[in-house]
């Protein structure tokens, strides 16, 4: 069933560390060898052996309209005829930046970069430069990319591989990173008080997706905003997952709380390698060439990525019903899972927001990193492989949110629930 994928993985392991270019792809937390994909269309993935899967990863979020969405493909094909890169400004950069600035709360300027990691690294550097302070607070289980400062008790891949902190991160870097628990406002206040006048920023996944989909409790995000205002700390929303997915305005609009800086990832390139950081004019004007905080990139604002991103985001802006329909599909999945899990008599929790959903095999409410770790990973491993063999591709980690795409049909959802029932019966 997976012969070609197995052979490809063996060959890849000769040339690529671990046989993959991003650790979660290695299937370490679920066992077995990774599946090598060959193509995708709409809601379906097709692997190297010709197997079809209903996709609930959506390239970790950005494929909101589904794979190989024709408007993006057509726009990209036309753009490539002009060149794949200039290393000079293009009008496409202005078009996408204007679309973002004019429609996102509290964003006056946006700087394009090449990945979500680059965006978060740049945002922290900017926060330090703007405030003149060095320390920042992050939350256990929140993943902000693989920048040195962020690999302190990160979620997702760092956890599933058993290395909450990475070798190569210096003690000096680590001591400037203060760790708090998500949904624990009092704990954050204690950290701020203990480091009075030294904290440049608080960075947070406002609705995390890297320890499962977790929702902020009432007053938590609002409390962070108020605290930052009082202590002259910049509040950074990492919206690499939530930006343009929960709604066009992302978590800022969904939660009704404005951040000082916001970071975005591949969704603003419709899945191409791209990222961005954005925020208030007075902060963003500290970035070179206008300001002293240096950040650059030859491929930043790449014309192909800008074209793809503009095509997708303009469609989402003009068709807000996409978000309503996605949320309804996600609700259908949750509604279908409850009775079969209850009938199985198994401990579980389901968290959902918009088109993000996660299933945890535990009897505890999932509200932070510690509660996320109580999930029965063996149950998840068996469930994952049960779904995989029935043609449903879930994130290969118990610490990742599922992401729905607009191409999912009612039949796809029915097939997904049928697969879930059969897979749960095998637990």
C-alpha positions as CSV (number, residue, x, y, z in Angstrom):
1,X,0.0,0.0,0.0
2,X,2.9,2.3,0.8
3,X,5.8,0.6,-1.1
4,X,6.9,3.7,-3.1
5,X,6.7,5.9,0.0
6,X,8.8,3.5,2.0
7,X,11.4,3.4,-0.7
8,X,11.4,7.2,-1.1
9,X,11.8,7.6,2.7
10,X,14.8,5.2,2.7
11,X,16.4,7.2,-0.1
12,X,15.6,10.6,1.5
13,X,17.2,9.4,4.7
14,X,20.5,9.1,2.9
15,X,20.6,12.8,1.9
16,X,18.3,14.7,4.3
17,X,18.5,14.6,8.1
18,X,15.8,12.2,9.3
19,X,14.6,11.9,5.7
20,X,12.4,15.0,6.1
21,X,12.8,18.8,5.9
22,X,10.5,19.5,8.8
23,X,10.4,17.2,11.9
24,X,6.7,16.6,12.4
25,X,6.6,15.1,8.9
26,X,8.7,12.2,10.2
27,X,5.8,10.4,12.0
28,X,7.9,10.0,15.1
29,X,4.9,10.6,17.4
30,X,2.6,8.2,15.6
31,X,5.0,5.6,14.4
32,X,5.6,4.2,11.0
33,X,7.2,5.9,8.0
34,X,6.0,9.2,6.5
35,X,3.8,9.2,3.4
36,X,5.3,11.0,0.4
37,X,2.7,13.1,-1.4
38,X,2.7,13.5,-5.2
39,X,-0.2,15.8,-5.9
40,X,-3.4,17.3,-4.4
41,X,-6.6,18.8,-5.7
42,X,-9.5,20.3,-3.7
43,X,-9.9,18.4,-0.5
44,X,-7.8,15.4,-1.5
45,X,-4.2,14.4,-1.3
46,X,-2.6,11.7,-3.5
47,X,0.5,9.9,-2.4
48,X,3.3,8.4,-4.4
49,X,1.6,5.0,-4.4
50,X,-1.7,6.5,-5.8
51,X,-3.6,6.4,-2.5
52,X,-6.2,9.1,-2.0
53,X,-6.8,10.9,1.3
54,X,-9.2,13.5,2.6
55,X,-6.9,16.2,3.9
56,X,-7.2,17.8,7.3
57,X,-3.8,19.5,7.4
58,X,-4.3,22.0,4.5
59,X,-0.5,22.4,4.4
60,X,-0.8,23.4,8.1
61,X,-3.4,26.0,7.5
62,X,-3.0,28.1,4.3
63,X,-5.0,25.9,1.8
64,X,-8.3,27.5,2.9
65,X,-9.9,27.1,-0.5
66,X,-8.4,23.6,-1.0
67,X,-5.5,22.4,-3.0
68,X,-4.6,23.6,-6.5
69,X,-7.4,26.2,-6.4
70,X,-7.7,27.3,-10.0
71,X,-7.7,31.1,-9.5
72,X,-4.4,30.9,-7.6
73,X,-2.9,28.4,-10.1
74,X,-3.9,30.6,-13.1
75,X,-2.5,33.8,-11.4
76,X,0.8,32.1,-10.5
77,X,1.2,30.7,-14.0
78,X,0.8,34.2,-15.5
79,X,3.2,35.7,-12.9
80,X,6.0,33.2,-13.6
81,X,6.1,34.3,-17.2
82,X,7.3,37.7,-16.0
83,X,10.1,36.2,-13.8
84,X,10.2,34.2,-10.6
85,X,12.2,36.8,-8.7
86,X,13.6,40.3,-9.2
87,X,15.4,41.3,-6.0
88,X,13.7,44.7,-6.6
89,X,10.4,46.2,-5.6
90,X,7.2,45.2,-7.6
91,X,3.7,46.6,-7.7
92,X,2.4,43.2,-6.4
93,X,4.0,43.9,-3.0
94,X,2.0,47.1,-2.7
95,X,-1.3,45.5,-3.7
96,X,-1.0,42.8,-1.1
97,X,0.2,45.2,1.6
98,X,-2.6,47.6,0.9
99,X,-5.2,44.8,1.1
100,X,-3.8,43.8,4.6
101,X,-3.4,47.3,6.0
102,X,-6.8,48.5,4.9
103,X,-8.7,45.6,6.3
104,X,-6.9,44.4,9.5
105,X,-7.4,46.1,12.9
106,X,-4.5,48.2,14.2
107,X,-2.2,47.5,11.2
108,X,-0.6,50.6,9.6
109,X,2.4,49.0,8.0
110,X,3.4,45.4,6.9
111,X,6.8,44.0,6.1
112,X,6.9,40.9,4.0
113,X,9.4,38.1,4.8
114,X,9.8,34.5,3.8
115,X,8.3,32.4,6.6
116,X,6.4,32.5,9.9
117,X,9.7,31.8,11.8
118,X,11.3,34.8,10.1
119,X,8.2,36.9,10.9
120,X,8.3,36.1,14.7
121,X,12.1,36.5,14.9
122,X,11.8,39.9,13.3
123,X,8.9,41.0,15.5
124,X,10.8,40.2,18.7
125,X,13.9,42.1,17.4
126,X,11.7,45.0,16.5
127,X,10.0,45.0,19.9
128,X,13.4,45.0,21.7
129,X,14.7,47.8,19.4
130,X,11.6,49.9,19.9
131,X,11.3,49.5,23.7
132,X,15.0,49.3,24.5
133,X,14.3,46.3,26.7
134,X,15.6,42.7,26.2
135,X,13.3,40.2,27.8
136,X,10.0,38.8,26.5
137,X,7.4,36.4,27.7
138,X,6.1,33.4,25.7
139,X,3.7,30.7,26.7
140,X,4.4,27.0,27.2
141,X,3.2,25.0,24.3
142,X,3.0,28.0,22.0
143,X,5.1,27.5,18.9
144,X,6.6,30.5,17.2
145,X,9.0,28.8,14.8
146,X,12.5,27.6,15.3
147,X,14.3,30.8,16.3
148,X,16.6,30.3,19.2
149,X,14.5,32.5,21.6
150,X,11.4,30.5,20.9
151,X,12.6,26.9,21.5
152,X,11.9,27.1,25.2
153,X,9.2,24.6,26.0
154,X,7.6,24.9,22.5
155,X,4.7,22.9,21.3
156,X,4.2,20.7,18.3
157,X,7.3,19.1,16.8
158,X,9.6,20.0,19.7
159,X,7.4,18.1,22.1
160,X,6.5,15.1,19.9
161,X,10.2,14.5,19.4
162,X,10.9,14.7,23.1
163,X,13.1,17.8,23.1
164,X,11.1,20.7,24.7
165,X,14.3,22.9,24.4
166,X,16.9,22.5,21.7
167,X,20.6,22.1,22.1
168,X,22.3,25.0,20.4
169,X,20.2,27.6,22.3
170,X,22.6,29.5,24.5
171,X,22.0,30.2,28.2
172,X,22.1,33.9,27.4
173,X,19.3,33.6,24.9
174,X,17.3,31.4,27.2
175,X,17.5,33.7,30.2
176,X,15.9,36.5,28.2
177,X,12.9,34.2,27.5
178,X,10.4,34.2,30.3
179,X,7.9,31.3,30.3
180,X,4.3,31.6,31.3
181,X,1.3,29.2,31.2
182,X,-1.4,29.9,28.7
183,X,-4.7,31.0,30.4
184,X,-2.9,32.0,33.6
185,X,-3.1,35.8,33.8
186,X,-1.9,35.9,37.4
187,X,1.2,34.0,36.5
188,X,2.0,36.5,33.8
189,X,1.5,39.4,36.2
190,X,3.9,37.7,38.6
191,X,6.6,37.4,35.9
192,X,6.1,41.1,34.9
193,X,6.4,42.2,38.5
194,X,9.6,40.1,39.0
195,X,11.1,41.6,35.9
196,X,9.9,45.2,36.2
197,X,10.9,47.4,33.4
198,X,12.8,44.7,31.6
199,X,10.2,43.1,29.3
200,X,9.9,44.3,25.7
201,X,7.1,42.1,24.6
202,X,4.6,39.3,25.3
203,X,4.2,37.0,22.3
204,X,1.3,34.6,22.1
205,X,-0.7,32.4,19.8
206,X,-4.0,34.0,20.8
207,X,-5.8,30.8,19.8
208,X,-3.1,28.2,19.9
209,X,-2.9,25.4,17.3
210,X,0.4,23.8,18.3
211,X,-0.8,22.0,21.5
212,X,-4.2,21.2,19.9
213,X,-6.7,23.9,19.3
214,X,-7.1,25.7,22.6
215,X,-9.4,28.6,23.4
216,X,-8.5,31.6,25.7
217,X,-10.6,31.8,28.8
218,X,-12.8,34.9,29.5
219,X,-10.6,37.9,30.3
220,X,-7.3,36.3,29.6
221,X,-6.4,38.0,26.3
222,X,-8.1,41.2,27.5
223,X,-6.0,41.0,30.7
224,X,-2.8,40.7,28.7
225,X,-3.7,43.8,26.7
226,X,-4.4,45.8,29.8
227,X,-1.2,44.6,31.5
228,X,0.8,45.6,28.4
229,X,-0.7,49.0,28.3
230,X,0.1,49.5,32.0
231,X,3.7,48.3,31.8
232,X,4.6,49.7,28.3
233,X,5.1,46.2,26.9
234,X,4.3,45.3,23.3
235,X,1.7,42.6,22.8
236,X,2.5,40.4,19.8
237,X,-0.1,38.1,18.3
238,X,1.4,35.2,16.4
239,X,-1.3,34.7,13.8
240,X,0.7,32.3,11.5
241,X,-2.2,29.8,12.0
242,X,-5.2,32.0,12.8
243,X,-4.6,35.0,10.5
244,X,-7.1,35.0,7.7
245,X,-8.4,31.6,8.8
246,X,-10.7,32.3,11.7
247,X,-12.0,35.3,9.7
248,X,-10.4,37.9,7.5
249,X,-9.4,39.9,10.6
250,X,-7.9,36.9,12.3
251,X,-7.8,36.5,16.1
252,X,-7.7,40.3,16.6
253,X,-11.2,40.7,15.1
254,X,-12.5,37.4,16.5
255,X,-11.5,38.2,20.1
256,X,-12.0,41.9,19.8
257,X,-8.5,42.6,21.1
258,X,-5.9,44.6,19.2
259,X,-2.2,43.7,19.3
260,X,0.7,46.0,18.8
261,X,2.4,43.7,16.3
262,X,1.0,40.7,14.4
263,X,2.9,38.0,12.6
264,X,1.6,36.0,9.6
265,X,2.7,32.9,7.7
266,X,2.1,31.0,4.5
267,X,-1.6,31.8,4.3
268,X,-0.7,35.3,2.9
269,X,1.0,33.5,0.1
270,X,-1.7,30.9,-0.5
271,X,0.7,28.2,0.6
272,X,3.9,29.6,-1.0
273,X,6.9,30.3,1.3
274,X,6.0,33.7,2.7
275,X,5.4,35.5,6.0
276,X,5.0,39.0,7.3
277,X,5.0,41.1,10.5
278,X,2.8,44.1,10.8
279,X,1.6,46.7,13.3
280,X,1.3,50.3,14.3
281,X,3.1,53.0,12.3
282,X,5.3,54.3,15.1
283,X,6.6,50.8,15.8
284,X,7.0,49.6,12.2
285,X,8.9,52.8,11.3
286,X,11.7,51.5,13.5
287,X,12.4,49.0,10.8
288,X,15.2,49.7,8.2
289,X,15.6,51.6,6.0
290,X,13.6,54.2,7.9
291,X,14.7,53.0,11.4
292,X,17.6,51.4,13.1
293,X,16.2,47.8,13.5
294,X,17.7,45.9,10.6
295,X,15.9,43.1,8.7
296,X,16.3,42.2,5.1
297,X,15.7,39.4,2.6
298,X,16.4,38.9,-1.1
299,X,13.2,36.9,-1.6
300,X,11.0,39.0,0.6
301,X,8.0,40.2,-1.3
302,X,8.6,37.5,-4.0
303,X,6.3,38.3,-6.9
304,X,5.0,34.7,-7.2
305,X,4.1,34.6,-3.5
306,X,2.6,38.1,-3.6
307,X,0.4,37.2,-6.6
308,X,-0.8,34.0,-5.0
309,X,-1.5,35.6,-1.7
310,X,-3.4,38.6,-3.2
311,X,-5.6,36.3,-5.2
312,X,-6.6,34.2,-2.2
313,X,-7.0,37.1,0.3
314,X,-9.0,39.2,-2.1
315,X,-11.4,36.3,-2.6
316,X,-11.8,35.7,1.1
317,X,-12.4,39.4,1.7
318,X,-15.1,39.6,-0.9
319,X,-16.7,36.2,0.1
320,X,-16.9,36.2,3.9
321,X,-19.4,33.3,3.7
322,X,-16.4,31.1,3.2
323,X,-15.7,31.4,6.9
324,X,-19.3,30.7,7.9
325,X,-19.4,27.6,5.7
326,X,-16.0,26.3,7.1
327,X,-17.2,26.8,10.7
328,X,-20.4,24.9,9.9
329,X,-18.4,22.0,8.4
330,X,-16.2,21.9,11.4
331,X,-19.2,21.9,13.7
332,X,-20.7,18.9,11.8
333,X,-17.5,16.9,12.4
334,X,-17.6,17.7,16.1
335,X,-21.3,16.9,16.3
336,X,-20.7,13.5,14.6
337,X,-17.7,12.6,16.8
338,X,-19.4,13.1,20.2
339,X,-21.9,10.1,20.1
340,X,-19.4,7.6,18.8
341,X,-16.8,8.6,21.4
342,X,-19.4,8.5,24.1
343,X,-20.6,5.1,22.9
344,X,-17.0,3.8,23.0
345,X,-16.9,4.9,26.7
346,X,-13.6,6.6,26.2
347,X,-12.3,9.8,27.9
348,X,-12.0,12.6,25.4
349,X,-12.2,16.3,24.9
350,X,-12.9,18.2,21.6
351,X,-11.8,21.8,21.2
352,X,-13.0,23.8,18.2
353,X,-12.9,27.4,16.9
354,X,-14.0,28.3,13.3
355,X,-12.3,25.8,11.0
356,X,-9.8,24.5,13.6
357,X,-10.5,21.5,15.7
358,X,-8.6,19.0,17.9
359,X,-9.5,15.7,19.6
360,X,-7.7,14.9,22.9
361,X,-8.0,11.4,24.6
362,X,-8.2,12.7,28.2
363,X,-10.6,13.3,31.0
364,X,-9.3,16.9,31.5
365,X,-10.4,20.1,29.9
366,X,-7.6,21.2,27.5
367,X,-6.8,24.8,28.6
368,X,-3.0,24.9,28.5
369,X,0.2,22.9,27.7
370,X,0.1,20.8,30.9
371,X,-3.5,19.6,30.3
372,X,-2.7,19.0,26.6
373,X,0.1,16.6,27.7
374,X,-2.5,14.4,29.7
375,X,-3.8,13.0,26.4
376,X,-3.4,9.3,25.8
377,X,-0.8,9.3,23.0
378,X,-1.3,5.6,22.3
379,X,-5.0,6.1,21.6
380,X,-4.1,9.0,19.3
381,X,-1.5,6.9,17.5
382,X,-3.9,4.1,16.9
383,X,-6.7,6.5,15.9
384,X,-4.3,8.3,13.4
385,X,-3.3,5.1,11.7
386,X,-6.9,3.8,11.6
387,X,-8.0,7.0,9.9
388,X,-5.0,6.9,7.5
389,X,-5.7,3.4,6.3
390,X,-9.3,4.5,5.6
391,X,-8.2,7.5,3.5
392,X,-8.3,10.3,6.0
393,X,-5.1,12.3,6.6
394,X,-4.9,13.9,10.0
395,X,-1.9,15.9,11.4
396,X,0.6,13.2,12.6
397,X,0.8,14.7,16.1
398,X,-1.5,14.8,19.0
399,X,-0.4,18.4,19.6
400,X,-1.6,19.8,16.3
401,X,-4.9,21.3,15.3
402,X,-6.8,19.9,12.3
403,X,-7.4,22.5,9.6
404,X,-10.5,22.3,7.3
405,X,-10.6,23.6,3.7
406,X,-13.6,25.0,1.7
407,X,-13.4,22.1,-0.8
408,X,-14.5,19.6,1.7
409,X,-17.9,18.2,0.6
410,X,-20.7,16.7,2.7
411,X,-19.7,13.3,1.3
412,X,-16.1,14.0,2.6
413,X,-17.4,14.7,6.0
414,X,-19.6,11.6,6.0
415,X,-16.6,9.5,4.9
416,X,-14.5,11.1,7.7
417,X,-17.1,10.2,10.3
418,X,-17.5,6.7,9.0
419,X,-13.7,6.3,9.2
420,X,-13.7,7.7,12.7
421,X,-16.3,5.3,13.9
422,X,-14.4,2.3,12.5
423,X,-11.1,3.6,13.8
424,X,-12.5,4.2,17.3
425,X,-13.9,0.6,17.3
426,X,-10.4,-0.7,17.0
427,X,-9.0,1.2,20.0
